[in-house]
Amino acid sequence: MATLLYRLGRTAYRRRRLVLGIWLALLAALVACGAAFGGAGRLDNQFTIPGSESQRALDAMKHDFPAASGTSAQLVFTAPAGQRVTDARYAAILRQTDAAARTAPQVAAVIPPAASGAASKDGSTAITQVQYSVGKTELKVDSLDRLKDTTRQAEAAGLDVRVGGAAFEGKGAKPGAEDVIGLLVALVVLAVTFGSLLSAGMPLLTAFLGIGVGVGGVLALTGVATVSQTAITLALMIGLAVGIDYALFILSRHRSQLAEGTDPEESAALATGTAGGAVVFAGLTVIIALAGLSIVGIPFLTVMGLAAAGAVLVAVAVATTLLPAVLGFAGERLRPAPGSRAAHRATTANAAVDAAEAANAGERWARIVTRRPLLTVLAVVAVLGCLALPAAGLRLALPDNGSAPAGTSQRAAYDRITQAFGSGFNGPLLILTDTSGSADAQQATERIARTVRALPDVAAVAKPVADPASHASLIQVIPASGPSDQATKDLVHAIRGSAAAVRADTGATIEVTGNTAVQVDVSAKLGSALLPFTAVVVGLALVLLLLVFRSLVVPVKATAGFLLSVAATFGAVVAVFQWGWFGGLIGVDRTGPVASFLPVILIAVLFGLAMDYEVFLVSRMREEYVRTGQPLRSVHAGARHASRVVTAAALIMFSVFAAFINTDDSILRQIAFSLALGVLLDAFLVRMTLVPAVLALAGRAAWWLPAWLSRLLPDLDIEGERLHRDTRAPAPQPRQEPSPEAVAAHPA
């Protein structure tokens, strides 16, 4: 692989105009396709599970009760203090507003407060239910805006009107100026790392083009597939972060080789063949983990994983083709000036390899943590273990309008409904009955309603609505608890658990559906898939690291560190988003369950990023051990060579993810927070602290592999150790001297 990448880098360098032209043409084509066949207007955050009970019932309702089968909205009217919405003046206004709402696009039915009884006891608040015959995916861009316009007359009359409901849930994040903060931090980190604005700008330039291609490709597919706003933003976050980091790894190798006196073309090819090999492996681990989300069996999660995986694939392709071409345009201008700090670091990196006085900050830290390695290991495990303790209380659910940003109309509507009617009115359940096997359909339906009314946590049961032609009826159940509360989940399971008794008693069958039931089914599916998915990811980590490092200790250590990072991150997420600890610092004004799909996304993404840092750090230690045969010296030298670039990469990852914490979308806020914190914990506590300590404890055993297993495993040569022995890529120095890899991770 190293030789192939070497040739690819040299070709891209020589034919840089052609390579740049191909990438720009691809970007233009995808933007055009997105504008013609897809686009942001087709994005939707609807979560469903085909084949689940709730989805089967919704599909049946499209035929039997089309007006109730789609999404819904709520118009919440509040009278001025001391007045009532039932007063004659306001009652007339409500009737006019309801009539206007019926003319709004795609509205199938409007249920006024007088018909549904949705008027508070004190008369201060009333709810008009607006029903669509289509789901959120099929709603036109302006349908909800036109619905909002129908409330202007009521507002002019003095009523406070808030529009909310299921149709407004999960509207996604809007880009803001705060998103630029992450890029500015990345630019500062790169400038400090390289000591050159020209070098700092290259990773950003190539990452932007890669993001344009990756996200443009996903948007172009929205015309033929349902893609959520969350999937787009996740692809943007991950693609941007890895795009910058992968370019950083290759560019730092190139700059170090230039400082050693290597010809620019040869250096670009060699950097692509060596550091590029590690980039390809690291990228493949992220891609495999993200694509593995498809095994959960939930379509929207599959799309999220594949969209993010596609963005990473583009980032790898850009780093190994476009970046060498850009290096060709820069030529000699990237060579560190004689006497500069960059040149000094490169020329002294291999001098006095074990001299403490020549050590950089990374090696000095490695010497500290390996001085008493057992104490270091115990301290890191204790810290991460304490952070992980709250994870025992992890509760999963899909966010509703109760977690929408404060000040939005849907959040205000949710809060006012909760105050006036109870939180259960924000998430009613629907029971679809089939009375074709009953002797008396009406009597059977009434007995079902009485049975449900007697269950715990039921606030109200509406009068059944029947369809005699299909022998079906629809019963609305108002829980006493909110849509994401555990009590509501228990009620859904209790109703379903009574299905056998209902059938024996009445001959009718029942199925529970509605937006809340769908969310319960999605959460249950994701919860049951968490352990199998984690087992797949952990198994994948062990196999990949065994192939790369040809060691038994390294894979076990890396996997254990990854699990510690994930557990600690889960604990912090629970503390902030469920318990409210320090939540105000990041805009969390309401606590609640964690998004159901956050755990699998965090495991997939953090696994890939953890393996990135593991490869770039430990591969340098292994390289030194192969060359010197001295375990502790190899740990120190590897930290000296790789710590600077790993630190820069982790800080860039953190800044990109942290910039999205201020988003209005509660799901993305949780994802961004968990990824940002997970990167910090894994990079600094696990990879740069725990890893050197464990390797120091293990000594020579860290690199041991049984002979029979060594013969069975292929030698992937990720770092291109054999590349310098190839006559087509001679090393800048003789073999007995330190090779270019020894200085690869010392950017200017």
Secondary structure as GFF3:
##gff-version 3
##sequence-region A 1 748
A	DSSP	alpha_helix	2	14	.	.	.	ID=ss1
A	DSSP	alpha_helix	16	37	.	.	.	ID=ss2
A	DSSP	three_ten_helix	40	42	.	.	.	ID=ss3
A	DSSP	alpha_helix	53	64	.	.	.	ID=ss4
A	DSSP	three_ten_helix	66	68	.	.	.	ID=ss5
A	DSSP	beta_strand	72	78	.	.	.	ID=ss6
A	DSSP	alpha_helix	88	102	.	.	.	ID=ss7
A	DSSP	beta_strand	107	111	.	.	.	ID=ss8
A	DSSP	alpha_helix	113	116	.	.	.	ID=ss9
A	DSSP	beta_strand	125	132	.	.	.	ID=ss10
A	DSSP	three_ten_helix	136	138	.	.	.	ID=ss11
A	DSSP	alpha_helix	143	149	.	.	.	ID=ss12
A	DSSP	alpha_helix	152	156	.	.	.	ID=ss13
A	DSSP	beta_strand	160	164	.	.	.	ID=ss14
A	DSSP	three_ten_helix	166	168	.	.	.	ID=ss15
A	DSSP	alpha_helix	179	194	.	.	.	ID=ss16
A	DSSP	alpha_helix	197	220	.	.	.	ID=ss17
A	DSSP	three_ten_helix	221	223	.	.	.	ID=ss18
A	DSSP	alpha_helix	229	259	.	.	.	ID=ss19
A	DSSP	alpha_helix	264	291	.	.	.	ID=ss20
A	DSSP	three_ten_helix	292	296	.	.	.	ID=ss21
A	DSSP	alpha_helix	299	317	.	.	.	ID=ss22
A	DSSP	pi_helix	318	322	.	.	.	ID=ss23
A	DSSP	alpha_helix	323	330	.	.	.	ID=ss24
A	DSSP	three_ten_helix	331	334	.	.	.	ID=ss25
A	DSSP	alpha_helix	341	348	.	.	.	ID=ss26
A	DSSP	three_ten_helix	356	358	.	.	.	ID=ss27
A	DSSP	alpha_helix	361	371	.	.	.	ID=ss28
A	DSSP	alpha_helix	373	388	.	.	.	ID=ss29
A	DSSP	three_ten_helix	389	393	.	.	.	ID=ss30
A	DSSP	beta_strand	396	397	.	.	.	ID=ss31
A	DSSP	three_ten_helix	401	403	.	.	.	ID=ss32
A	DSSP	alpha_helix	409	421	.	.	.	ID=ss33
A	DSSP	three_ten_helix	423	426	.	.	.	ID=ss34
A	DSSP	beta_strand	429	434	.	.	.	ID=ss35
A	DSSP	alpha_helix	441	453	.	.	.	ID=ss36
A	DSSP	beta_strand	458	461	.	.	.	ID=ss37
A	DSSP	beta_strand	465	467	.	.	.	ID=ss38
A	DSSP	beta_strand	472	479	.	.	.	ID=ss39
A	DSSP	alpha_helix	486	497	.	.	.	ID=ss40
A	DSSP	alpha_helix	499	506	.	.	.	ID=ss41
A	DSSP	beta_strand	509	513	.	.	.	ID=ss42
A	DSSP	alpha_helix	515	549	.	.	.	ID=ss43
A	DSSP	alpha_helix	553	573	.	.	.	ID=ss44
A	DSSP	pi_helix	574	578	.	.	.	ID=ss45
A	DSSP	three_ten_helix	583	586	.	.	.	ID=ss46
A	DSSP	beta_strand	594	595	.	.	.	ID=ss47
A	DSSP	alpha_helix	598	628	.	.	.	ID=ss48
A	DSSP	alpha_helix	631	658	.	.	.	ID=ss49
A	DSSP	three_ten_helix	659	662	.	.	.	ID=ss50
A	DSSP	alpha_helix	666	680	.	.	.	ID=ss51
A	DSSP	pi_helix	681	690	.	.	.	ID=ss52
A	DSSP	alpha_helix	691	698	.	.	.	ID=ss53
A	DSSP	three_ten_helix	699	703	.	.	.	ID=ss54
A	DSSP	alpha_helix	707	712	.	.	.	ID=ss55
A	DSSP	three_ten_helix	723	725	.	.	.	ID=ss56
A	DSSP	three_ten_helix	740	743	.	.	.	ID=ss57
###
